[in-house]
Amino acid sequence: LGRNLHYHDSVESTQKIAYKLAYENAVEGTVVIAEEQTAGRGRMDRKWHSPKYTGIWMSMILRPKIPIPKAPQLTLITAVGVVQAIEAVTGLLPEIKWPNDIMINGKKITGILTELQAESDRIHSVIIGIGINVNSQEEDFPEEIRPIASSLAIETDRMIDREELIRAILEKLEKLYSLYLEKGFLPIKLMWESYAVSIGKQIIARTITGEIKGKATGITEDGVLLIEDSAGELHHIYSADIKIEG
Ligand code: BTN
């Protein structure tokens, strides 16, 4: 991963650039990195605040030969790789909040956005965007997200070498991705579960169709979240924001 690397000073969104490169058949493992995004995108059409030099804003192109419903597995693989890299470089112990938020002390440090390019019923490319608040200080965050966002610098009280972290991420992800292609999702699912904070807890999942309340019992082989409600009914959650109640 990252042998074909596109580095930019300022872009609207690395995701947008990677999407176009993927469409033009860029080689698998192509990575786009920018110092700043002027229109960074988050999940569910949200904005992703990406000021200059404060974070890692990157997107990468993968082309696994897997059925479309298994694509969410790639988000979970990415989360595991980023957690391992953050642990190795900073010594912090991050946790994963399903599906893709990486948290430290209950605050969000990293978001992952996965987009698909399909060709009839097959995957042409998966574009995985990773946004990490690395050296951001409190005042770099818009007021409304200050209570819920943090950065590696805030949590460690020192500046983190972004290049070292990028290298660590690409290294960890490359290992996990080969493991996945060779052995399937199970070994990675186990790693993911060991970092997950939501499993076994009472949670509320806000989906587009409404709220589901219950106990998060685990994830499926495909990375879908399972919630058991108080009536004992099992719900499959494909996309939602979750809140942990305890
Ligand atoms: C989330 O909502 O949690 C996902 C945020 C993903 C942000 C990253 S930053 C690099 C890439 N480019 C974007 O515009 N978004 C993703």
Boltz pocket constraint, residues with backbone or C-beta under 6 A from the ligand:
constraints:
  - pocket:
      binder: B
      contacts: [[A, 12], [A, 13], [A, 14], [A, 15], [A, 16], [A, 37], [A, 39], [A, 40], [A, 41], [A, 42], [A, 43], [A, 44], [A, 46], [A, 48], [A, 50], [A, 56], [A, 57], [A, 58], [A, 59], [A, 100], [A, 101], [A, 110], [A, 111], [A, 112], [A, 113], [A, 129], [A, 130], [A, 131], [A, 132]]
      max_distance: 6.0
